[in-house]
């Protein structure tokens, strides 16, 4: 192993922001423009960005393109979040692009080396409360890397196999979610669920009545009710006294708060508060971020839980809640409150139609849940192997054997 100064083995690329006041830089933009919110999810690759810019925006600003395989690291806010670029994209000035120097360090290995070192990066980054990374920071960071590029590639390959399987599972889950959403839209937005003759209800002339609350027609006999009339609404409480960062035999109940990283997973504890299938809504941060929870959990601050009273109906109400537009409250810190959630008007369909919908989408949800659990185990193995490979406590051959066993179909 060679101990190196990070700045000696990389090229650092700075980002920039086109002027937000000039529409031609943003309107109908198709070029990805990354910020930390786009890659603060512990996934290896980032393929898309919330905001897009135009070619003119690139040309007339300081932002630059990163190529596939380049590394992006956040320098402010959530310091040290990092990912590899999946497709060429630009980025803002709150991040740095990193590209390993050819014949010195392999970019894939460098990504994992930085991931292993990220805690040290946070501790040694510049700023009063280590809240920024600047160009000088890269001269303070030391890494140990194998002398041979081929060894670096072998280590990266072992870890890449795990991330590749995680990515496949995520793609499957995205497709399953899209399938379930399509069925929901067809049945409960277009109202073309199968009628008693198996024909699409509305298109076949099914009776519709105007609903004042929704300002649209709904099937005859269906209702619109406030969310607290059909579900129990709970605001998240304080953090429990017993918290583990990892799942253990005793601490095996997930704790969820607001945020999109790992669906808001905060840690693990010993006792659950919500035991039924339910829905959570982020009350601060990414306000309105909605997740269907299929196993017992403990919600804490900044999270609201919605538990439908009709057993098994949570998948339907998940889509109902998710499609609503939430009003932010609070003059300084935006937030969503329990009373706001409680007053939301939701569709209350015919029970037979609801149950048939749940029957169809439940296997999709089950597969998604299975993939999530597998991904969690794969990520745990990856994060265990990462420092062991970097410091030589596990050989590449031993690590590959563990990986092959974990990813085999």
C-alpha positions in Angstrom: 0.0 0.0 0.0 1.1 3.5 -0.8 0.1 6.4 1.5 -0.8 9.4 -0.8 -2.1 12.9 -0.5 -5.5 12.9 -2.2 -4.7 16.1 -4.2 -1.6 14.4 -5.7 -3.6 11.6 -7.4 -6.7 13.5 -8.6 -7.9 16.3 -10.8 -10.5 18.5 -9.0 -13.3 20.0 -11.0 -15.3 22.9 -9.7 -19.0 23.5 -10.4 -21.2 26.5 -11.0 -24.7 27.9 -11.3 -26.2 29.6 -14.3 -28.0 32.8 -13.4 -31.4 31.8 -12.2 -32.9 35.1 -13.4 -32.2 34.2 -17.1 -34.9 31.8 -18.3 -32.9 30.8 -21.4 -30.4 29.0 -19.0 -33.2 26.9 -17.5 -36.4 26.7 -19.5 -36.7 23.4 -21.3 -33.2 22.4 -20.2 -32.2 18.8 -20.8 -28.8 18.7 -19.2 -28.5 17.3 -15.7 -27.4 19.8 -13.1 -26.6 18.1 -9.8 -26.9 19.2 -6.2 -26.4 17.1 -3.1 -30.1 16.3 -2.9 -29.7 14.3 -6.1 -27.1 11.8 -4.7 -27.5 11.8 -0.9 -28.9 8.3 -0.9 -25.9 5.9 -0.5 -26.3 4.6 -4.1 -23.2 4.3 -6.1 -24.4 6.0 -9.4 -26.4 9.1 -9.9 -28.3 9.2 -13.3 -30.6 12.1 -13.0 -31.1 15.5 -11.4 -34.1 17.4 -10.1 -33.0 20.5 -12.0 -32.0 20.7 -15.7 -30.1 23.5 -17.6 -29.7 24.3 -21.3 -26.6 24.3 -23.5 -26.6 28.1 -23.2 -26.6 27.8 -19.4 -23.5 25.6 -19.6 -21.7 27.9 -22.0 -22.3 31.1 -20.1 -21.6 29.8 -16.6 -18.8 28.2 -14.6 -20.5 24.8 -14.4 -18.7 21.9 -16.1 -19.5 18.4 -17.3 -18.5 15.3 -15.4 -18.1 12.1 -17.3 -19.5 8.7 -16.5 -17.4 7.2 -13.8 -16.2 10.6 -12.4 -16.9 11.2 -8.7 -19.0 14.0 -7.2 -18.7 14.9 -3.6 -20.7 17.5 -1.6 -18.7 20.3 -0.1 -21.4 22.1 1.9 -24.6 21.1 3.7 -24.4 17.3 3.9 -20.6 17.3 3.6 -19.0 14.1 2.2 -22.0 12.7 0.4 -20.6 11.1 -2.8 -21.5 9.2 -5.9 -20.2 8.2 -9.3 -21.6 9.9 -12.4 -23.9 7.5 -14.4 -24.3 9.8 -17.4 -22.5 13.1 -18.3 -24.0 15.9 -16.2 -23.1 19.3 -14.8 -23.2 20.4 -11.1 -23.4 23.3 -8.8 -20.7 25.1 -6.8 -21.6 23.3 -3.6 -19.9 20.2 -4.9 -16.6 19.1 -6.4 -15.9 16.7 -9.2 -13.1 14.3 -8.7 -11.3 12.4 -11.5 -8.4 10.0 -10.7 -5.2 10.6 -12.5 -4.6 8.0 -15.2 -2.1 5.2 -14.4 -2.1 6.2 -10.7 -5.6 5.4 -9.4 -8.6 3.7 -10.8 -11.8 5.8 -10.6 -13.9 3.0 -9.3 -11.4 2.1 -6.6 -11.1 5.8 -5.7 -14.9 6.0 -5.2 -14.8 3.2 -2.7 -11.6 4.5 -1.0 -13.3 7.9 -0.5 -16.5 6.2 0.7 -14.3 4.4 3.3 -12.6 7.6 4.3 -15.7 9.9 4.3 -15.9 10.0 8.1 -12.4 11.3 8.2 -13.2 13.8 5.5 -16.0 15.2 7.6 -13.8 15.5 10.7 -11.0 17.2 8.8 -12.9 19.4 6.4 -12.7 23.2 6.7 -15.2 25.3 8.6 -16.0 25.9 12.3 -18.2 22.8 12.6 -16.6 20.9 9.7 -19.4 22.1 7.5 -17.5 22.7 4.3 -14.8 21.3 2.0 -12.7 23.6 0.0 -9.8 23.1 -2.5 -7.2 23.2 0.4 -9.0 20.3 2.0 -7.8 17.8 -0.6 -4.2 18.5 0.5 -5.1 17.4 4.0 -6.6 14.1 3.1 -4.4 11.0 3.0 -5.4 7.7 1.5 -3.7 4.3 1.4 -3.9 2.8 -2.1 -2.4 -0.4 -3.7 0.6 0.3 -5.9 -0.8 -1.7 -8.8 -3.8 -0.5 -10.8 -4.8 -4.1 -11.4 -5.1 -4.6 -7.6 -7.2 -1.5 -7.3 -9.5 -2.8 -10.0 -9.8 -6.2 -8.4 -10.9 -4.6 -5.1 -13.3 -2.3 -6.9 -14.8 -5.3 -8.8 -15.6 -7.1 -5.6 -17.5 -4.2 -4.2 -19.0 -3.3 -7.5 -20.7 -6.7 -7.8 -22.6 -5.9 -4.6 -23.6 -2.4 -5.8 -24.6 -3.8 -9.2 -27.1 -6.3 -7.6 -28.5 -3.4 -5.5 -29.0 -1.4 -8.6 -30.8 -4.3 -10.4 -33.1 -4.7 -7.4 -33.8 -0.9 -7.4 -34.7 -1.0 -11.1 -37.1 -3.9 -10.5 -38.7 -2.0 -7.7 -39.1 1.1 -9.8 -40.8 -0.9 -12.5 -43.1 -2.6 -10.0 -44.0 0.8 -8.5 -44.8 2.1 -12.0 -47.0 -0.9 -12.7 -49.0 -0.5 -9.5 -49.3 3.3 -10.1 -50.6 2.7 -13.6 -53.3 0.4 -12.2 -54.2 2.9 -9.5 -54.5 5.7 -12.1 -56.7 3.6 -14.4 -59.0 2.5 -11.6 -59.2 5.6 -9.3 -58.3 8.5 -11.5 -59.9 7.5 -14.8 -62.4 5.3 -12.9 -62.1 2.5 -15.4 -61.9 -0.3 -12.9 -63.7 -3.5 -14.0 -67.4 -3.4 -13.6 -69.6 -6.4 -12.8 -69.2 -7.5 -16.4 -65.5 -7.0 -16.5 -65.7 -3.9 -18.6 -64.1 -0.5 -17.8 -66.6 1.2 -15.5 -66.6 4.9 -16.7 -65.9 4.1 -20.4 -68.7 1.6 -20.4 -71.2 4.2 -19.2 -71.0 3.6 -15.4 -73.0 6.1 -13.4 -71.0 9.1 -12.2 -72.0 11.9 -9.8 -70.4 15.3 -9.2 -68.5 15.7 -5.9 -68.1 19.2 -4.5 -65.0 18.4 -2.4 -63.0 17.0 -5.3 -64.6 19.3 -7.9 -65.1 16.4 -10.2 -67.3 13.4 -10.9 -66.8 10.1 -9.1 -68.6 6.8 -9.4 -72.1 6.7 -7.9 -72.1 5.3 -4.4 -68.5 6.3 -3.7 -67.6 8.9 -0.9 -65.0 11.5 -0.1 -64.0 11.7 3.5 -61.4 13.4 5.7 -58.3 11.3 6.2 -58.7 11.2 10.0 -62.2 9.6 9.5 -60.7 6.6 7.7 -57.3 6.4 9.4 -55.4 6.9 12.7 -53.0 9.9 12.4 -49.9 9.9 14.6 -47.2 12.5 14.9 -43.7 11.0 15.5 -42.4 11.2 19.0 -39.0 11.8 20.6 -36.0 9.6 19.9 -35.9 6.4 22.0 -33.3 5.9 24.6 -32.0 2.8 22.9 -30.7 3.4 19.4 -28.4 1.3 17.2 -26.9 2.4 13.9 -27.1 -1.2 12.7 -29.8 -3.9 12.9 -29.0 -6.4 15.7 -30.8 -9.3 17.4 -32.2 -6.9 20.0 -32.4 -3.7 18.1 -34.3 -4.8 15.0 -37.2 -2.3 14.9 -36.5 0.4 12.3 -36.7 4.1 13.4 -37.9 6.4 10.7 -37.8 10.2 10.6 -38.1 12.7 7.7 -35.8 12.5 4.7 -35.4 10.4 1.5 -32.1 8.7 2.3 -32.9 5.0 2.9 -36.6 6.1 3.1 -35.9 8.1 6.2 -34.2 5.3 8.2 -32.7 6.8 11.4 -31.5 3.6 13.1 -32.9 0.7 15.0 -34.5 0.2 18.5 -36.2 -2.5 20.5 -39.9 -1.5 20.5 -42.3 -0.5 17.7 -45.1 2.0 18.0 -46.8 1.3 14.7 -47.4 -2.4 14.1 -49.9 -2.3 11.2 -49.3 -1.6 7.5 -49.3 2.2 7.2 -48.2 5.3 5.4 -45.6 7.9 6.6 -45.4 11.5 5.4 -42.4 13.7 5.9 -43.4 16.8 7.9 -40.2 18.8 7.4 -37.4 18.9 4.9 -38.8 17.1 1.8 -42.3 17.9 2.8 -44.9 15.4 1.7 -42.4 12.6 0.9 -44.6 9.5 1.3 -43.7 5.9 2.0 -45.7 2.7 2.4 -44.5 0.9 5.5 -45.1 -2.8 5.5 -43.5 -3.8 8.8 -43.6 -2.6 12.5 -41.6 0.6 13.1 -41.1 3.6 15.4 -41.8 7.1 13.9 -39.9 10.0 15.5 -40.0 13.8 15.1 -40.7 15.3 11.6 -42.7 12.3 10.6 -46.5 11.7 10.5 -48.0 8.2 10.3 -51.3 7.3 8.7 -52.8 3.9 9.6 -56.0 3.1 7.7 -58.8 1.6 9.8 -59.7 -0.9 7.1 -57.2 -3.8 7.3 -55.2 -4.2 4.1 -56.3 -0.9 2.6 -53.0 0.9 3.1 -51.7 0.4 -0.5 -54.7 2.2 -1.9 -54.5 5.1 0.6 -50.8 5.3 0.0 -51.5 6.5 -3.6 -54.3 8.8 -2.4 -52.1 10.5 0.1 -49.1 10.6 -2.2 -50.9 12.5 -5.0 -52.2 15.3 -2.8 -50.5 18.7 -2.7 -49.6 19.7 0.8 -49.7 23.2 2.1 -46.6 24.3 3.9 -47.1 25.9 7.3 -44.8 28.0 9.4 -43.4 31.4 8.4 -39.7 30.6 9.0 -39.4 26.8 9.0 -41.8 25.1 6.6 -43.6 22.1 8.0 -46.6 19.9 7.6 -48.8 19.4 10.7 -51.0 16.6 12.0 -54.1 18.8 11.7 -53.3 19.5 8.1 -52.9 15.8 7.3 -56.1 15.0 9.2 -58.2 17.4 7.1 -57.1 16.0 3.8 -60.0 14.9 1.6 -59.5 11.4 0.2 -61.5 9.1 -2.0 -63.4 6.3 -0.2 -64.3 3.8 -2.9 -66.5 0.8 -3.0 -65.0 -1.8 -0.7 -65.1 -4.6 -3.3 -63.2 -2.5 -5.8 -60.7 -1.4 -3.1 -60.1 -5.0 -2.0 -59.6 -6.2 -5.6 -57.0 -3.5 -6.2 -55.1 -4.5 -3.1 -55.3 -8.1 -4.2 -53.6 -7.3 -7.5 -50.9 -4.9 -6.2 -50.0 -6.8 -3.0 -47.7 -9.3 -4.8 -45.9 -6.4 -6.3 -45.5 -4.8 -2.9 -44.2 -8.1 -1.5 -41.6 -8.3 -4.1 -40.5 -4.8 -3.5 -40.2 -5.4 0.2 -38.1 -8.6 -0.5 -35.8 -6.6 -2.7 -35.4 -3.9 -0.1 -34.4 -6.5 2.5 -31.9 -8.1 0.2 -30.4 -4.7 -0.6 -30.0 -4.0 3.1 -28.1 -7.2 3.5 -26.0 -6.5 0.4 -25.2 -3.0 1.6 -24.2 -4.3 5.1 -21.8 -6.8 3.5 -20.4 -4.1 1.2 -19.8 -1.7 4.1 -18.2 -4.5 6.2 -15.9 -5.6 3.4 -15.0 -2.0 2.4 -12.6 -1.2 5.3 -11.4 -4.9 5.5 -10.3 -4.8 1.9 -8.7 -1.4 2.2 -6.5 -2.4 5.1 -5.8 -5.9 3.9 -7.7 -7.8 6.7 -9.6 -9.7 4.0 -8.1 -11.0 0.8 -9.7 -10.3 -2.6 -10.3 -14.0 -3.1 -12.0 -14.3 0.3 -14.1 -11.2 -0.3 -15.2 -12.4 -3.8 -16.3 -15.7 -2.4 -18.6 -13.9 0.1 -19.9 -11.7 -2.6 -20.6 -14.6 -5.0 -22.7 -16.3 -2.3 -24.6 -13.1 -1.5 -25.6 -12.2 -5.1 -26.3 -15.7 -6.5 -29.8 -16.1 -7.8 
